[in-house]
Amino acid sequence: MTRPRNRHRRPPAMGPGRLEIGSVLARTFSVWGRKLIAFSILSLVGLSPLLAYTLFLLGSPVSGHAFSVWTSVNFWGSQVLGLLVTGAAVFGVVQDLRGAEVSIGTCITEGLRRMPATIGVTLLMWVYLLSAMLAIGILGSLGAGLVGFLTGGSAAVTGLIVIAVLAGVVGWIFSMFWVAVPVCVLEAPGVSASLGRSARLTNRHRWKILLVLFILFLILGVPGYALRQALLPVTWIHPDAPEVLVATHGQQAVKTYMVLSTLFSMLTGPLTAVASAVVYHDLRTSKEGVGVEEIAKVFD
């Protein structure tokens, strides 16, 4: 159940009525900062299996193989369990934008209720993404080979072009489907329909969304990279040699990184969900003239 906030407290701004990068980022961090404790608890609950797995590993010396497995489990586990956090955070953001208080338990309940559909949306998006990457990779390889055959020289330039095109396509697909989860949570039209709805909403605004994604990537990626380099510097000689890494930096550095990395993910994980919910709100406001009360009616 949601309840109105104190009537003496001024509700947050509803946005400019159009998608503006500065406004999206400002309100994203405003909502995230205002609800930091609630979102952190939400993330702690959602990602608790990963935290338990990390704490279990810390009870004994961590081998290179164990660290490698932990890295994979932490990444893929956060992708799956993060969908619960995303669904719950989207619900919480909409309630915050409408000026209503909502309990963490209610957010988790809504996240669980929508989780099967959000998993389906995410899997289908990755199918589209991987299919596009595979097609570009095949065509790029054929093109590079043809250029090398015709010119008798290196096809390195063609390879670089393929990589650039691939990066652009990946970013474009992410920007196209970035509000698919908010659509799934807030409108519940079904898996395939959520992706189609997202594509229509983001049309003519994808370059702005892509820029928001890039800025968030820098904001989240730079501290994460700095943490890794501070505790476990990676060299070009052994970029993926866990045994060498553990032997070089020792157990204390490895275990400290595992704990801090997990906590950092829990703290910042909801941020992208908040941003996607804010973008969804602004797209519907600007393109359809729908206010936050109308958006939130699905939960009433």
The 8 nearest C-alpha neighbors of each residue, nearest first, counted from 0:
[[1, 2, 101, 105, 102, 299, 100, 298],
 [2, 0, 101, 100, 99, 3, 102, 94],
 [1, 3, 100, 99, 4, 0, 101, 98],
 [4, 2, 99, 100, 98, 5, 1, 6],
 [5, 3, 99, 100, 6, 98, 2, 8],
 [4, 6, 7, 8, 3, 9, 99, 98],
 [5, 7, 8, 4, 9, 3, 10, 98],
 [8, 6, 5, 9, 4, 10, 3, 98],
 [9, 7, 6, 5, 10, 4, 98, 11],
 [8, 10, 7, 11, 6, 98, 5, 12],
 [9, 11, 98, 8, 12, 97, 96, 4],
 [12, 10, 96, 13, 9, 98, 95, 97],
 [11, 13, 14, 10, 96, 26, 15, 9],
 [12, 14, 11, 96, 15, 291, 97, 16],
 [13, 15, 12, 16, 281, 22, 17, 26],
 [14, 16, 17, 13, 18, 22, 19, 281],
 [17, 15, 285, 284, 14, 281, 18, 288],
 [18, 16, 285, 15, 281, 19, 282, 284],
 [17, 19, 281, 282, 20, 278, 16, 285],
 [18, 20, 22, 21, 23, 17, 15, 207],
 [19, 21, 23, 22, 24, 207, 211, 18],
 [20, 22, 24, 23, 19, 25, 26, 211],
 [21, 23, 25, 19, 24, 20, 26, 14],
 [24, 22, 20, 26, 21, 25, 27, 19],
 [23, 25, 27, 21, 22, 26, 28, 20],
 [26, 24, 22, 27, 28, 23, 21, 29],
 [25, 27, 29, 28, 23, 24, 30, 22],
 [28, 26, 24, 274, 29, 30, 25, 273],
 [27, 29, 31, 26, 25, 30, 32, 24],
 [28, 30, 26, 32, 27, 31, 33, 25],
 [29, 31, 33, 27, 32, 28, 26, 34],
 [32, 30, 28, 34, 35, 29, 33, 27],
 [33, 31, 35, 29, 34, 30, 28, 36],
 [32, 34, 30, 31, 35, 29, 36, 28],
 [35, 33, 31, 37, 32, 36, 38, 30],
 [36, 34, 32, 38, 31, 37, 33, 39],
 [35, 37, 39, 38, 34, 40, 33, 32],
 [36, 38, 40, 34, 39, 35, 41, 103],
 [37, 39, 41, 35, 40, 36, 34, 42],
 [38, 40, 42, 36, 41, 266, 37, 35],
 [41, 39, 43, 37, 42, 38, 36, 44],
 [40, 42, 38, 44, 39, 43, 37, 45],
 [41, 43, 39, 45, 265, 40, 44, 46],
 [42, 44, 40, 46, 41, 47, 45, 39],
 [45, 43, 47, 41, 42, 46, 40, 48],
 [46, 44, 42, 43, 47, 84, 80, 41],
 [45, 47, 43, 49, 48, 44, 42, 80],
 [46, 48, 50, 44, 49, 43, 45, 51],
 [49, 47, 51, 50, 46, 52, 45, 44],
 [50, 48, 52, 47, 51, 46, 53, 73],
 [49, 51, 47, 53, 52, 48, 54, 46],
 [50, 52, 48, 54, 49, 53, 47, 55],
 [53, 51, 49, 55, 50, 54, 48, 56],
 [52, 54, 50, 56, 55, 51, 49, 57],
 [53, 55, 57, 51, 56, 52, 50, 58],
 [56, 54, 52, 53, 57, 58, 51, 59],
 [57, 55, 53, 58, 54, 59, 52, 61],
 [56, 58, 54, 55, 59, 53, 254, 60],
 [59, 57, 56, 55, 54, 60, 61, 53],
 [58, 60, 57, 56, 61, 55, 62, 250],
 [61, 59, 62, 250, 57, 58, 56, 254],
 [62, 60, 65, 59, 66, 63, 56, 250],
 [61, 63, 65, 64, 66, 60, 242, 245],
 [62, 64, 242, 241, 66, 65, 245, 67],
 [63, 65, 67, 62, 66, 68, 241, 242],
 [66, 64, 62, 68, 67, 63, 61, 69],
 [67, 65, 69, 63, 64, 68, 70, 62],
 [66, 68, 64, 70, 69, 65, 241, 63],
 [69, 67, 65, 71, 70, 66, 72, 64],
 [70, 68, 66, 72, 67, 71, 73, 65],
 [69, 71, 67, 73, 68, 72, 66, 74],
 [70, 72, 74, 68, 73, 69, 75, 67],
 [73, 71, 69, 76, 75, 74, 70, 68],
 [72, 74, 70, 76, 71, 69, 75, 77],
 [75, 73, 71, 77, 72, 76, 70, 78],
 [76, 74, 78, 77, 72, 73, 71, 79],
 [77, 75, 73, 79, 78, 72, 74, 80],
 [76, 78, 81, 80, 74, 75, 79, 73],
 [77, 79, 75, 81, 76, 80, 74, 82],
 [80, 78, 76, 81, 77, 82, 75, 118],
 [81, 79, 77, 82, 83, 78, 76, 46],
 [80, 82, 84, 77, 78, 83, 79, 85],
 [81, 83, 85, 80, 84, 79, 86, 114],
 [84, 82, 110, 86, 81, 85, 80, 114],
 [83, 85, 81, 87, 82, 86, 45, 88],
 [86, 84, 82, 88, 272, 83, 87, 81],
 [87, 85, 110, 89, 83, 88, 84, 82],
 [86, 88, 110, 106, 84, 90, 107, 85],
 [87, 89, 91, 85, 90, 86, 84, 92],
 [90, 88, 92, 86, 91, 276, 87, 85],
 [89, 91, 87, 88, 93, 92, 106, 94],
 [92, 90, 88, 94, 89, 93, 106, 95],
 [91, 93, 95, 89, 94, 90, 88, 96],
 [94, 92, 96, 95, 90, 91, 97, 89],
 [93, 95, 91, 97, 99, 92, 96, 90],
 [96, 94, 92, 98, 93, 97, 99, 91],
 [97, 95, 93, 98, 94, 92, 11, 13],
 [96, 98, 94, 95, 99, 291, 292, 93],
 [97, 99, 95, 10, 96, 4, 94, 3],
 [100, 98, 3, 94, 4, 2, 95, 97],
 [101, 99, 2, 1, 4, 3, 95, 94],
 [100, 102, 1, 99, 103, 0, 2, 105],
 [103, 101, 105, 104, 106, 100, 1, 0],
 [102, 104, 106, 105, 107, 37, 41, 101],
 [105, 103, 107, 102, 106, 108, 101, 41],
 [104, 106, 108, 102, 107, 103, 109, 101],
 [107, 105, 87, 103, 109, 104, 108, 91],
 [106, 108, 110, 104, 87, 105, 109, 111],
 [109, 107, 105, 111, 110, 106, 112, 104],
 [110, 108, 112, 106, 111, 107, 87, 105],
 [109, 111, 87, 86, 107, 83, 113, 108],
 [112, 110, 114, 108, 109, 113, 107, 83],
 [113, 111, 109, 110, 114, 108, 115, 107],
 [112, 114, 110, 111, 116, 115, 184, 117],
 [113, 115, 111, 117, 116, 112, 83, 110],
 [116, 114, 118, 117, 113, 119, 112, 111],
 [115, 117, 119, 118, 114, 113, 190, 120],
 [116, 118, 120, 114, 119, 115, 180, 121],
 [119, 117, 121, 115, 116, 120, 114, 122],
 [118, 120, 116, 122, 117, 121, 190, 123],
 [121, 119, 117, 190, 123, 118, 122, 124],
 [120, 122, 124, 118, 119, 123, 117, 125],
 [123, 121, 125, 119, 124, 120, 118, 126],
 [124, 122, 126, 120, 125, 121, 119, 127],
 [123, 125, 121, 127, 126, 122, 120, 128],
 [124, 126, 128, 122, 127, 123, 129, 121],
 [127, 125, 123, 129, 124, 128, 130, 122],
 [128, 126, 130, 124, 125, 129, 131, 123],
 [127, 129, 125, 131, 126, 130, 124, 132],
 [128, 130, 132, 126, 131, 127, 125, 133],
 [131, 129, 133, 127, 132, 128, 126, 134],
 [130, 132, 134, 128, 129, 133, 135, 127],
 [133, 131, 129, 135, 130, 134, 136, 128],
 [132, 134, 136, 130, 131, 135, 129, 137],
 [135, 133, 131, 137, 136, 132, 130, 138],
 [134, 136, 138, 132, 133, 137, 139, 131],
 [135, 137, 133, 139, 134, 138, 132, 140],
 [138, 136, 140, 134, 139, 135, 133, 141],
 [137, 139, 141, 135, 140, 136, 142, 134],
 [140, 138, 142, 136, 137, 141, 161, 135],
 [141, 139, 143, 137, 142, 138, 136, 144],
 [140, 142, 138, 144, 139, 143, 145, 137],
 [143, 141, 139, 145, 140, 144, 138, 146],
 [142, 144, 140, 146, 154, 157, 145, 141],
 [143, 145, 147, 141, 142, 146, 148, 140],
 [146, 144, 148, 142, 147, 143, 149, 141],
 [147, 145, 143, 149, 148, 144, 150, 142],
 [146, 148, 144, 154, 151, 152, 150, 145],
 [149, 147, 145, 151, 146, 150, 144, 152],
 [150, 148, 146, 147, 151, 145, 152, 144],
 [151, 149, 152, 147, 148, 146, 153, 145],
 [150, 152, 147, 148, 149, 153, 146, 154],
 [153, 151, 147, 150, 154, 148, 146, 149],
 [152, 154, 155, 147, 151, 156, 150, 146],
 [153, 155, 147, 143, 157, 156, 146, 158],
 [156, 154, 158, 157, 153, 159, 143, 160],
 [155, 157, 159, 158, 154, 160, 153, 143],
 [158, 156, 160, 154, 155, 143, 159, 161],
 [157, 159, 155, 161, 156, 160, 143, 162],
 [160, 158, 162, 156, 161, 157, 163, 155],
 [161, 159, 157, 163, 158, 162, 164, 156],
 [160, 162, 158, 164, 159, 163, 139, 165],
 [163, 161, 165, 159, 160, 164, 166, 158],
 [162, 164, 160, 166, 165, 161, 159, 167],
 [165, 163, 167, 161, 166, 162, 160, 168],
 [164, 166, 162, 168, 167, 163, 161, 169],
 [167, 165, 163, 169, 164, 168, 162, 170],
 [166, 168, 164, 170, 165, 169, 171, 163],
 [167, 169, 171, 165, 170, 166, 172, 164],
 [170, 168, 166, 172, 171, 167, 165, 173],
 [169, 171, 173, 167, 168, 172, 174, 166],
 [170, 172, 168, 174, 173, 169, 167, 175],
 [173, 171, 175, 169, 174, 170, 168, 176],
 [172, 174, 170, 176, 175, 171, 177, 169],
 [173, 175, 177, 171, 172, 209, 205, 176],
 [176, 174, 172, 198, 173, 177, 201, 171],
 [175, 177, 179, 197, 173, 174, 178, 194],
 [176, 178, 174, 173, 179, 175, 275, 197],
 [177, 179, 181, 197, 180, 176, 275, 279],
 [178, 180, 197, 182, 194, 176, 193, 177],
 [179, 181, 183, 182, 178, 117, 184, 120],
 [182, 180, 184, 178, 183, 179, 185, 276],
 [183, 181, 179, 185, 186, 180, 184, 193],
 [182, 184, 187, 180, 181, 193, 186, 185],
 [185, 183, 181, 182, 187, 186, 113, 180],
 [184, 186, 182, 181, 183, 187, 297, 294],
 [185, 187, 182, 183, 188, 184, 297, 181],
 [188, 186, 183, 189, 184, 185, 182, 193],
 [189, 187, 186, 192, 193, 183, 190, 182],
 [190, 188, 192, 187, 193, 191, 183, 116],
 [189, 191, 120, 193, 192, 119, 116, 194],
 [192, 190, 193, 194, 189, 195, 120, 123],
 [191, 193, 195, 189, 194, 190, 188, 196],
 [194, 192, 196, 179, 190, 191, 195, 183],
 [195, 193, 197, 179, 191, 196, 192, 176],
 [196, 194, 192, 198, 197, 193, 199, 191],
 [195, 197, 193, 199, 194, 198, 192, 200],
 [198, 196, 179, 194, 200, 176, 195, 199],
 [197, 199, 175, 195, 201, 196, 200, 176],
 [200, 198, 196, 202, 197, 201, 195, 175],
 [199, 201, 197, 202, 198, 196, 282, 283],
 [202, 200, 204, 198, 199, 205, 175, 197],
 [201, 203, 199, 204, 200, 198, 205, 175],
 [204, 202, 205, 201, 206, 200, 207, 199],
 [203, 205, 201, 202, 207, 206, 208, 18],
 [206, 204, 208, 207, 174, 201, 209, 203],
 [205, 207, 209, 208, 204, 210, 174, 203],
 [208, 206, 210, 205, 209, 204, 211, 20],
 [209, 207, 205, 211, 210, 206, 174, 212],
 [208, 210, 206, 212, 207, 211, 174, 205],
 [209, 211, 213, 207, 212, 208, 214, 206],
 [210, 212, 208, 214, 209, 213, 215, 207],
 [213, 211, 209, 215, 210, 214, 216, 208],
 [212, 214, 216, 210, 211, 215, 209, 217],
 [213, 215, 217, 211, 216, 212, 210, 218],
 [216, 214, 218, 212, 217, 213, 219, 211],
 [217, 215, 213, 219, 214, 220, 218, 212],
 [216, 218, 220, 214, 215, 219, 221, 213],
 [219, 217, 215, 216, 220, 221, 214, 222],
 [220, 218, 216, 217, 221, 215, 222, 223],
 [219, 221, 217, 223, 216, 222, 218, 224],
 [220, 222, 224, 223, 217, 219, 225, 218],
 [223, 221, 225, 224, 220, 226, 219, 218],
 [224, 222, 226, 220, 225, 221, 227, 219],
 [223, 225, 227, 221, 226, 222, 220, 228],
 [224, 226, 222, 228, 223, 227, 229, 221],
 [227, 225, 223, 229, 224, 228, 222, 230],
 [226, 228, 224, 231, 225, 230, 229, 223],
 [227, 229, 232, 225, 231, 226, 230, 224],
 [230, 228, 226, 227, 225, 231, 232, 224],
 [229, 231, 227, 228, 252, 232, 226, 256],
 [232, 230, 228, 227, 229, 233, 248, 252],
 [233, 231, 228, 229, 230, 227, 234, 244],
 [234, 232, 238, 231, 228, 235, 237, 244],
 [235, 233, 236, 237, 238, 232, 239, 244],
 [234, 236, 238, 237, 233, 239, 232, 240],
 [237, 235, 234, 238, 233, 239, 240, 243],
 [236, 238, 240, 239, 235, 234, 233, 243],
 [239, 237, 235, 234, 233, 240, 236, 241],
 [240, 238, 237, 241, 233, 244, 243, 67],
 [239, 241, 237, 243, 242, 238, 244, 63],
 [242, 240, 63, 244, 243, 245, 239, 67],
 [243, 241, 63, 245, 244, 240, 246, 62],
 [244, 242, 246, 241, 240, 245, 247, 63],
 [245, 243, 241, 247, 242, 246, 248, 240],
 [246, 244, 242, 249, 247, 248, 243, 63],
 [245, 247, 243, 244, 249, 248, 242, 63],
 [246, 248, 244, 245, 243, 249, 242, 231],
 [249, 247, 245, 246, 252, 244, 231, 250],
 [250, 248, 245, 246, 251, 252, 247, 253],
 [249, 251, 253, 252, 254, 245, 61, 60],
 [250, 252, 254, 253, 249, 255, 248, 256],
 [251, 253, 255, 250, 254, 230, 249, 248],
 [254, 252, 250, 256, 251, 255, 257, 249],
 [253, 255, 257, 251, 256, 252, 250, 258],
 [256, 254, 252, 258, 257, 253, 251, 259],
 [255, 257, 259, 253, 254, 258, 260, 252],
 [258, 256, 254, 260, 255, 259, 261, 253],
 [259, 257, 261, 255, 256, 260, 262, 254],
 [260, 258, 262, 256, 261, 257, 263, 255],
 [259, 261, 263, 257, 262, 258, 256, 264],
 [260, 262, 264, 258, 259, 263, 257, 265],
 [261, 263, 265, 259, 264, 260, 266, 258],
 [264, 262, 260, 266, 265, 261, 259, 267],
 [265, 263, 261, 268, 267, 262, 266, 260],
 [264, 266, 262, 42, 268, 263, 267, 43],
 [265, 267, 263, 39, 264, 268, 262, 42],
 [266, 268, 264, 270, 269, 265, 263, 219],
 [267, 269, 264, 265, 270, 266, 271, 42],
 [270, 268, 272, 271, 267, 273, 85, 88],
 [271, 269, 273, 272, 267, 268, 274, 31],
 [270, 272, 274, 273, 269, 275, 268, 215],
 [273, 271, 269, 85, 275, 270, 274, 89],
 [272, 274, 270, 276, 271, 275, 27, 269],
 [273, 275, 271, 277, 27, 272, 276, 278],
 [274, 276, 278, 272, 277, 273, 178, 279],
 [275, 277, 279, 273, 274, 278, 89, 181],
 [278, 276, 280, 274, 279, 275, 273, 281],
 [279, 277, 275, 281, 280, 276, 282, 274],
 [278, 280, 276, 282, 277, 281, 178, 275],
 [279, 281, 277, 283, 278, 282, 284, 276],
 [282, 280, 284, 278, 283, 279, 18, 17],
 [283, 281, 279, 285, 284, 280, 286, 278],
 [282, 284, 287, 286, 280, 281, 285, 289],
 [283, 285, 288, 289, 281, 282, 16, 287],
 [284, 286, 17, 16, 282, 283, 288, 287],
 [287, 285, 283, 282, 284, 288, 200, 17],
 [288, 286, 283, 289, 284, 285, 282, 290],
 [287, 289, 284, 285, 286, 283, 290, 16],
 [290, 288, 284, 287, 283, 293, 291, 294],
 [291, 289, 293, 292, 284, 294, 288, 283],
 [290, 292, 294, 293, 97, 295, 289, 96],
 [293, 291, 295, 294, 290, 97, 296, 289],
 [292, 294, 296, 291, 295, 290, 289, 297],
 [295, 293, 291, 292, 296, 290, 185, 297],
 [294, 296, 292, 297, 293, 298, 291, 93],
 [297, 295, 299, 293, 298, 294, 292, 291],
 [296, 298, 295, 299, 185, 186, 294, 293],
 [299, 297, 296, 295, 185, 90, 109, 294],
 [298, 296, 297, 295, 0, 1, 292, 293]]
